Amino acid sequence: MHINIHTHHINHECELELLQVFKPEKHPLHASFSFGMLPEHLPLQENWIAWERIIASSSCLAVGECGLDKRIQINMLKQIDFFSKWVDLAIAYHKPLIIHCVKAFNDVINVLEDKHCRVPVIFHGFNNGLNTAELLLQKGYYLSFGKALLGFDSNASKCIRQTPKSQLLLETDDTDLSIKFIYNKAARLLGINEQALMDQIQKNIKSIFKSL
């Protein structure tokens, strides 16, 4: 059973594909999805009543992707305020958070801890150093790996070997890659067979999404 925890493109190749939705009018009627917005979407006309209604729906399994990004020119205080509201919704509706984080891990952690966030937290597209991975894993967060696993000697390919399998997820993000290709690469990096990896990620998903 292949599970794709974060994708921008549904291709019906696995049992669970969690589609990323940014625009309320684009959310699918008969598919599981996550809903949130990136800091780069600021400034925008905020409509929290409509957004909350989407998050409350049973098809919305997670909040995000949302988070902080120090590459962009948007004021960090504005980013933190925007991100904090998404965290509030995740807590209110007991839904996991899918985190987009670029060079702002300490700031993201501070928001989560200030909010006493107890919902599962997934850092998607992880491709950072071992020290950052260890910090996030010690706090009980999940790491989701994708296309960066394919890069020669990438941070992701190093970190996945040090990630407890109980905190590991896989994704395709906004690429056209097959999730099966990602699983195959991850299994080889971990030195386990692909079925064992699928079984473990299925267990992780059941821990994250109690309703599945």
KOLKOL-972588 format. One line per 2 residues: number of its first residue (from 1); their letters; for each residue x, y, z of N, C-alpha, C. Coordinates in Angstrom, 3 decimals. Layout:
NUM	A	X,Y,Z,X,Y,Z,X,Y,Z ~ ...
This chain:
1	MH	0.846,-1.197,0.000,0.000,0.000,0.000,0.880,1.245,0.000 ~ 0.859,1.980,-1.085,1.611,3.224,-1.167,0.756,4.383,-0.660
3	IN	1.366,5.249,0.125,0.689,6.437,0.653,1.532,7.652,0.315 ~ 0.886,8.651,-0.273,1.540,9.905,-0.642,0.977,10.997,0.262
5	IH	1.759,11.431,1.236,1.248,12.324,2.271,1.066,13.758,1.790 ~ 1.684,14.107,0.648,1.595,15.499,0.195,1.855,15.575,-1.301
7	TH	0.814,15.919,-2.052,0.961,16.041,-3.498,0.094,17.170,-4.026 ~ 0.563,17.788,-5.095,-0.215,18.819,-5.784,-0.937,18.242,-6.999
9	HI	-0.727,16.952,-7.272,-1.278,16.336,-8.476,-1.795,14.937,-8.144 ~ -3.086,14.746,-8.215,-3.651,13.417,-8.025,-3.441,12.596,-9.297
11	NH	-2.844,11.415,-9.147,-2.687,10.561,-10.325,-3.229,9.149,-10.109 ~ -3.906,8.935,-8.971,-4.624,7.678,-8.714,-3.712,6.451,-8.774
13	EC	-2.475,6.608,-8.282,-1.556,5.467,-8.325,-1.358,4.825,-6.959 ~ -2.010,5.352,-5.926,-1.857,4.728,-4.610,-3.143,4.877,-3.806
15	EL	-3.186,4.193,-2.680,-4.415,4.085,-1.910,-4.807,5.390,-1.227 ~ -3.813,6.169,-0.818,-4.097,7.470,-0.215,-3.141,8.499,-0.787
17	EL	-3.713,9.511,-1.436,-2.953,10.654,-1.924,-3.571,11.893,-1.296 ~ -2.815,12.588,-0.471,-3.354,13.765,0.203,-3.065,14.987,-0.661
19	LQ	-4.108,15.458,-1.337,-3.973,16.553,-2.285,-3.855,17.882,-1.555 ~ -2.862,18.681,-1.948,-2.696,20.016,-1.392,-3.637,20.984,-2.100
21	VF	-4.432,21.702,-1.301,-5.359,22.701,-1.835,-5.028,24.055,-1.223 ~ -4.872,25.062,-2.084,-4.641,26.428,-1.623,-5.873,27.312,-1.810
23	KP	-6.659,27.053,-2.858,-7.808,27.897,-3.183,-9.094,27.206,-2.758 ~ -9.936,27.875,-1.963,-11.161,27.243,-1.463,-12.032,26.656,-2.561
25	EK	-12.126,27.352,-3.684,-13.002,26.884,-4.756,-12.440,25.669,-5.481 ~ -11.186,25.321,-5.193,-10.540,24.205,-5.876,-10.581,22.906,-5.085
27	HP	-11.149,22.925,-3.886,-11.064,21.702,-3.090,-11.957,20.616,-3.686 ~ -11.466,19.381,-3.730,-12.198,18.287,-4.379,-13.379,17.836,-3.534
29	LH	-14.400,17.357,-4.207,-15.601,16.927,-3.498,-15.484,15.500,-2.976 ~ -14.696,14.688,-3.649,-14.671,13.265,-3.299,-13.249,12.740,-3.146
31	AS	-12.373,13.556,-2.615,-10.991,13.127,-2.401,-10.475,13.719,-1.099 ~ -9.547,13.021,-0.482,-8.931,13.537,0.738,-7.956,14.647,0.381
33	FS	-7.937,15.686,1.188,-7.054,16.810,0.884,-6.596,17.491,2.161 ~ -5.561,18.311,2.013,-5.147,19.224,3.079,-5.381,20.638,2.570
35	FG	-5.708,21.535,3.479,-5.995,22.912,3.084,-5.214,23.872,3.964 ~ -4.524,24.784,3.319,-3.773,25.804,4.033,-3.179,26.770,3.032
37	ML	-2.394,27.702,3.525,-1.772,28.683,2.640,-0.355,28.972,3.085 ~ 0.465,29.311,2.098,1.867,29.614,2.333,2.048,31.081,2.693
39	PE	3.157,31.419,3.352,3.405,32.833,3.654,3.498,33.686,2.396 ~ 3.891,33.089,1.281,3.996,33.862,0.040,2.631,34.289,-0.492
41	HL	1.548,33.692,0.041,0.216,34.117,-0.368,-0.177,35.454,0.257 ~ 0.586,35.913,1.226,0.371,37.250,1.776,0.976,38.280,0.821
43	PL	0.367,39.458,0.635,-0.931,39.850,1.191,-2.075,39.277,0.355 ~ -3.125,38.906,1.015,-4.316,38.435,0.331,-5.519,38.815,1.172
45	QE	-6.679,38.748,0.571,-7.891,39.048,1.323,-8.237,37.825,2.167 ~ -8.081,37.959,3.445,-8.294,36.824,4.335,-9.782,36.565,4.534
47	NW	-10.140,35.305,4.529,-11.537,34.907,4.699,-11.578,33.692,5.617 ~ -11.318,33.938,6.880,-11.153,32.838,7.825,-12.439,32.055,8.061
49	IA	-13.593,32.693,7.894,-14.857,31.972,8.076,-14.992,30.883,7.019 ~ -14.728,31.248,5.762,-14.805,30.265,4.673,-13.718,29.209,4.817
51	WE	-12.526,29.637,5.192,-11.415,28.689,5.323,-11.669,27.693,6.451 ~ -12.226,28.187,7.542,-12.530,27.287,8.659,-13.585,26.259,8.261
53	RI	-14.545,26.675,7.454,-15.586,25.753,7.003,-14.976,24.595,6.204 ~ -13.989,24.913,5.390,-13.316,23.868,4.608,-12.556,22.917,5.530
55	IA	-11.829,23.474,6.482,-11.051,22.644,7.405,-11.951,21.752,8.250 ~ -13.142,22.223,8.544,-14.076,21.441,9.349,-14.661,20.256,8.586
57	SS	-14.569,20.266,7.260,-15.163,19.194,6.466,-14.413,17.882,6.682 ~ -15.136,16.785,6.547,-14.540,15.474,6.822,-13.493,15.076,5.787
59	SC	-13.576,15.624,4.580,-12.594,15.290,3.541,-11.261,15.989,3.749 ~ -11.276,17.055,4.532,-10.030,17.763,4.839,-9.353,17.039,5.997
61	LA	-8.287,16.328,5.695,-7.633,15.499,6.706,-6.555,16.230,7.480 ~ -6.037,17.333,6.911,-4.928,18.034,7.561,-4.975,19.515,7.229
63	VG	-4.318,20.306,8.070,-4.182,21.747,7.853,-2.788,22.010,7.300 ~ -2.710,22.737,6.216,-1.440,23.050,5.585,-1.479,22.720,4.105
65	EC	-0.425,22.962,3.410,0.820,23.322,4.023,0.793,24.784,4.424 ~ 1.418,25.084,5.528,1.512,26.444,6.038,2.816,26.528,6.824
67	GL	3.275,27.746,7.071,4.527,27.858,7.815,5.219,29.179,7.622 ~ 6.554,29.144,7.615,7.376,30.351,7.547,8.483,30.162,6.518
69	DK	8.850,31.287,5.880,9.840,31.233,4.803,10.694,32.493,4.838 ~ 11.958,32.333,5.199,12.852,33.489,5.292,13.460,33.891,3.949
71	RI	13.148,33.153,2.893,13.649,33.550,1.573,12.857,34.712,0.988 ~ 11.606,34.815,1.377,10.734,35.802,0.749,10.791,37.121,1.506
73	QI	10.273,38.166,0.879,10.414,39.520,1.399,9.309,39.926,2.376 ~ 8.381,39.047,2.645,7.269,39.382,3.536,7.746,39.407,4.982
75	NM	7.351,40.446,5.693,7.756,40.663,7.081,7.509,39.413,7.927 ~ 8.499,39.028,8.734,8.399,37.798,9.505,7.289,37.863,10.547
77	LK	7.068,39.022,11.138,5.989,39.135,12.121,4.635,38.889,11.475 ~ 4.456,39.358,10.246,3.206,39.101,9.523,3.082,37.619,9.197
79	QI	4.191,37.023,8.801,4.180,35.587,8.523,3.793,34.789,9.764 ~ 4.384,35.146,10.891,4.114,34.421,12.135,2.652,34.559,12.535
81	DF	2.097,35.747,12.392,0.683,35.960,12.725,-0.213,35.097,11.836 ~ 0.087,35.065,10.549,-0.695,34.278,9.586,-0.575,32.788,9.892
83	FS	0.632,32.323,10.098,0.874,30.921,10.423,0.182,30.523,11.719 ~ 0.234,31.394,12.709,-0.363,31.094,14.016,-1.852,30.805,13.904
85	KW	-2.525,31.491,12.994,-3.968,31.273,12.823,-4.254,29.893,12.239 ~ -3.381,29.430,11.363,-3.550,28.072,10.839,-3.303,27.034,11.931
87	VD	-2.335,27.300,12.772,-2.082,26.394,13.901,-3.303,26.346,14.814 ~ -3.902,27.494,15.071,-5.107,27.545,15.900,-6.216,26.663,15.323
89	LA	-6.392,26.706,14.001,-7.436,25.897,13.371,-7.122,24.407,13.474 ~ -5.865,24.060,13.296,-5.482,22.652,13.432,-5.784,22.142,14.836
91	IA	-5.475,22.954,15.822,-5.737,22.569,17.210,-7.236,22.471,17.464 ~ -7.986,23.455,16.976,-9.429,23.495,17.221,-10.144,22.289,16.622
93	YH	-9.679,21.833,15.463,-10.349,20.731,14.771,-9.582,19.412,14.878 ~ -8.550,19.406,15.716,-7.790,18.178,15.990,-7.278,17.540,14.692
95	KP	-6.691,18.373,13.844,-6.183,17.878,12.567,-4.680,18.100,12.481 ~ -3.970,17.161,11.864,-2.513,17.297,11.738,-2.126,18.543,10.954
97	LI	-0.913,19.000,11.205,-0.348,20.152,10.505,0.717,19.694,9.521 ~ 0.649,20.212,8.308,1.709,19.991,7.324,2.477,21.296,7.182
99	IH	3.748,21.250,7.532,4.554,22.464,7.673,5.461,22.690,6.465 ~ 5.402,23.927,5.968,6.357,24.441,4.978,7.323,25.332,5.749
101	CV	8.599,24.994,5.725,9.564,25.768,6.510,10.858,25.955,5.730 ~ 11.240,27.216,5.565,12.491,27.542,4.883,13.319,28.455,5.784
103	KA	14.380,27.895,6.346,15.332,28.644,7.168,14.667,29.341,8.354 ~ 13.627,28.716,8.893,12.896,29.339,10.004,12.430,28.287,11.005
105	FN	13.221,27.243,11.187,12.783,26.138,12.038,12.578,26.563,13.483 ~ 13.470,27.364,14.024,13.303,27.804,15.410,12.038,28.638,15.574
107	DV	11.747,29.474,14.588,10.538,30.299,14.658,9.282,29.433,14.590 ~ 9.291,28.431,13.717,8.145,27.525,13.626,7.952,26.781,14.942
109	IN	9.034,26.260,15.489,8.950,25.536,16.762,8.419,26.444,17.862 ~ 8.874,27.681,17.894,8.401,28.618,18.918,6.897,28.823,18.831
111	VL	6.375,28.957,17.612,4.927,29.117,17.451,4.205,27.871,17.945 ~ 4.666,26.708,17.541,4.018,25.459,17.947,4.032,25.287,19.459
113	ED	5.145,25.626,20.076,5.242,25.457,21.530,4.468,26.534,22.274 ~ 4.459,27.760,21.752,3.659,28.818,22.378,2.174,28.478,22.347
115	KH	1.763,27.770,21.300,0.358,27.371,21.153,0.052,26.053,21.869 ~ 1.064,25.456,22.478,0.902,24.142,23.116,0.283,23.144,22.137
117	CR	0.824,23.145,20.930,0.282,22.315,19.852,0.539,20.838,20.140 ~ -0.528,20.055,20.181,-0.415,18.625,20.462,-0.885,17.765,19.288
119	VP	-1.291,18.391,18.203,-1.677,17.598,17.031,-0.406,17.131,16.319 ~ -0.490,16.057,15.548,0.700,15.614,14.804,1.204,16.710,13.866
121	VI	2.514,16.850,13.800,3.149,17.880,12.971,4.082,17.202,11.974 ~ 3.894,17.526,10.698,4.673,16.927,9.614,5.455,18.022,8.901
123	FH	6.772,17.921,8.918,7.608,18.846,8.146,7.806,18.229,6.764 ~ 7.168,18.823,5.772,7.157,18.202,4.451,8.365,18.630,3.620
125	GF	8.706,17.776,2.652,9.811,18.068,1.748,11.126,18.285,2.459 ~ 11.399,17.499,3.490,12.568,17.765,4.323,13.858,17.511,3.556
127	NN	14.744,18.506,3.602,16.054,18.383,2.949,17.063,19.281,3.659 ~ 17.065,19.164,4.975,17.957,19.990,5.787,18.988,19.118,6.497
129	GL	19.825,19.754,7.326,20.920,19.046,7.953,20.499,18.130,9.087 ~ 21.438,17.298,9.514,21.163,16.332,10.574,20.804,17.000,11.889
131	NT	21.435,18.121,12.201,21.130,18.796,13.466,19.676,19.247,13.511 ~ 19.196,19.782,12.388,17.796,20.200,12.324,16.876,18.994,12.418
133	AE	17.219,17.932,11.705,16.407,16.716,11.763,16.318,16.188,13.189 ~ 17.437,16.131,13.881,17.453,15.629,15.256,16.593,16.487,16.171
135	LL	16.653,17.809,15.992,15.845,18.712,16.812,14.360,18.430,16.626 ~ 13.930,18.296,15.380,12.515,18.060,15.090,12.072,16.685,15.573
137	LQ	12.904,15.690,15.363,12.551,14.331,15.766,12.466,14.195,17.281 ~ 13.356,14.875,17.991,13.321,14.834,19.457,12.019,15.404,20.005
139	KG	11.429,16.313,19.259,10.173,16.923,19.684,8.953,16.118,19.243 ~ 9.211,15.000,18.577,8.131,14.104,18.199,7.480,14.412,16.872
141	YY	8.068,15.316,16.095,7.504,15.671,14.803,7.866,14.616,13.755 ~ 7.104,14.614,12.681,7.346,13.709,11.562,8.128,14.429,10.469
143	LS	8.954,13.672,9.743,9.659,14.198,8.580,9.150,13.477,7.340 ~ 8.781,14.260,6.331,8.328,13.703,5.064,9.365,14.013,3.990
145	FG	9.783,12.978,3.293,10.834,13.104,2.284,10.256,12.893,0.891 ~ 10.852,13.590,-0.076,10.380,13.477,-1.453,11.514,13.454,-2.447
147	KA	11.420,14.321,-3.444,12.348,14.285,-4.583,13.807,14.489,-4.176 ~ 14.051,15.152,-3.041,15.440,15.389,-2.625,16.178,14.089,-2.329
149	LL	15.435,13.009,-2.079,16.092,11.710,-1.861,16.869,11.261,-3.092 ~ 16.485,11.774,-4.239,17.103,11.334,-5.488,18.423,12.035,-5.760
151	GF	18.685,13.121,-5.037,19.919,13.864,-5.244,21.120,13.145,-4.654 ~ 22.207,13.149,-5.381,23.415,12.478,-4.902,23.923,13.158,-3.638
153	DS	24.070,12.390,-2.570,24.621,12.885,-1.307,23.819,14.062,-0.745 ~ 22.510,14.070,-0.979,21.665,15.162,-0.483,21.479,15.060,1.024
155	NA	21.114,16.175,1.642,20.790,16.152,3.069,19.676,15.155,3.351 ~ 18.683,15.123,2.463,17.558,14.208,2.668,18.017,12.756,2.695
157	SK	18.907,12.392,1.777,19.364,10.998,1.719,20.181,10.613,2.943 ~ 20.802,11.597,3.584,21.525,11.333,4.835,20.561,11.265,6.020
159	CI	19.630,12.209,6.055,18.738,12.305,7.217,17.754,11.153,7.300 ~ 17.323,10.642,6.155,16.335,9.563,6.210,16.907,8.341,6.918
161	RQ	18.212,8.141,6.808,18.844,6.997,7.473,18.846,7.156,8.988 ~ 18.783,8.399,9.460,18.810,8.678,10.898,17.415,8.917,11.470
163	TP	16.407,8.852,10.622,15.034,9.111,11.060,14.387,7.828,11.557 ~ 13.876,7.817,12.788,13.144,6.631,13.242,12.021,6.315,12.257
165	KS	11.867,5.068,11.912,10.870,4.715,10.901,9.458,5.066,11.353 ~ 9.255,5.179,12.648,7.938,5.555,13.162,7.628,7.038,12.971
167	QL	8.616,7.816,12.509,8.413,9.249,12.272,8.679,9.619,10.812 ~ 8.549,8.645,9.941,8.923,8.799,8.537,7.695,8.765,7.633
169	LL	7.660,9.700,6.665,6.617,9.734,5.646,7.262,10.060,4.302 ~ 6.506,9.806,3.217,7.016,10.067,1.872,5.983,10.835,1.055
171	ET	6.475,11.587,0.070,5.605,12.477,-0.710,6.198,12.730,-2.090 ~ 5.357,13.301,-2.971,5.845,13.763,-4.276,5.807,15.278,-4.401
173	DD	5.094,15.962,-3.505,4.997,17.427,-3.523,4.450,17.891,-4.879 ~ 5.092,18.875,-5.509,4.567,19.428,-6.760,5.266,18.859,-7.995
175	TD	5.921,17.724,-7.849,6.598,17.097,-8.986,5.652,16.134,-9.700 ~ 6.092,15.657,-10.850,5.349,14.632,-11.584,5.917,13.237,-11.333
177	LS	6.773,13.113,-10.334,7.359,11.817,-10.008,6.301,10.849,-9.501 ~ 6.525,9.577,-9.748,5.675,8.545,-9.169,6.068,8.332,-7.713
179	IK	5.066,8.214,-6.837,5.361,7.949,-5.431,6.047,6.588,-5.284 ~ 5.787,5.677,-6.215,6.432,4.362,-6.164,7.941,4.484,-6.369
181	FI	8.346,5.458,-7.162,9.765,5.712,-7.380,10.412,6.214,-6.091 ~ 9.687,7.078,-5.365,10.186,7.600,-4.087,10.311,6.468,-3.067
183	YN	9.316,5.597,-3.009,9.369,4.460,-2.083,10.564,3.563,-2.393 ~ 10.773,3.304,-3.663,11.877,2.434,-4.056,13.215,3.016,-3.628
185	KA	13.388,4.309,-3.854,14.638,4.967,-3.463,14.798,4.979,-1.948 ~ 13.726,5.289,-1.226,13.789,5.333,0.236,14.132,3.964,0.811
187	AR	13.525,2.924,0.279,13.796,1.571,0.776,15.262,1.201,0.576 ~ 15.817,1.588,-0.563,17.228,1.282,-0.818,18.143,2.062,0.126
189	LL	17.801,3.310,0.388,18.603,4.104,1.321,18.543,3.533,2.734 ~ 17.388,2.996,3.093,17.194,2.460,4.441,17.679,1.019,4.576
191	GI	17.919,0.380,3.456,18.372,-1.003,3.499,17.294,-1.979,3.922 ~ 16.041,-1.680,3.565,14.929,-2.574,3.883,14.147,-2.836,2.605
193	NE	13.297,-3.864,2.628,12.503,-4.107,1.428,11.316,-3.146,1.383 ~ 10.822,-2.948,0.187,9.796,-1.926,-0.023,8.499,-2.243,0.712
195	QA	8.152,-3.523,0.813,6.924,-3.888,1.516,7.010,-3.521,2.995 ~ 8.169,-3.744,3.602,8.348,-3.370,5.010,8.192,-1.868,5.191
197	LM	8.700,-1.095,4.236,8.559,0.360,4.300,7.098,0.768,4.160 ~ 6.384,0.151,3.230,4.962,0.460,3.062,4.181,0.138,4.331
199	DQ	4.481,-1.003,4.937,3.782,-1.399,6.165,4.030,-0.398,7.286 ~ 5.280,0.066,7.416,5.613,1.014,8.473,4.915,2.353,8.253
201	IQ	4.922,2.840,7.034,4.283,4.134,6.776,2.776,4.031,6.966 ~ 2.202,2.890,6.652,0.778,2.701,6.916,0.498,2.790,8.419
203	KN	1.363,2.214,9.235,1.215,2.336,10.691,1.320,3.792,11.124 ~ 2.277,4.509,10.541,2.449,5.917,10.893,1.204,6.723,10.546
205	IK	0.635,6.443,9.384,-0.566,7.157,8.951,-1.721,6.898,9.913 ~ -1.852,5.673,10.375,-2.928,5.356,11.318,-2.724,6.061,12.652
207	SI	-1.470,6.303,13.023,-1.188,7.051,14.250,-1.514,8.531,14.084 ~ -1.288,9.043,12.877,-1.515,10.466,12.617,-2.993,10.755,12.409
209	FK	-3.635,9.938,11.576,-5.041,10.144,11.222,-5.876,9.065,11.901 ~ -6.413,9.383,13.037,-7.115,8.380,13.837,-8.369,7.864,13.137
211	SL	-8.921,8.661,12.208,-10.175,8.283,11.564,-9.983,7.294,10.419 ~ -8.744,7.074,9.991,-8.501,6.183,8.844,-8.366,4.725,9.285
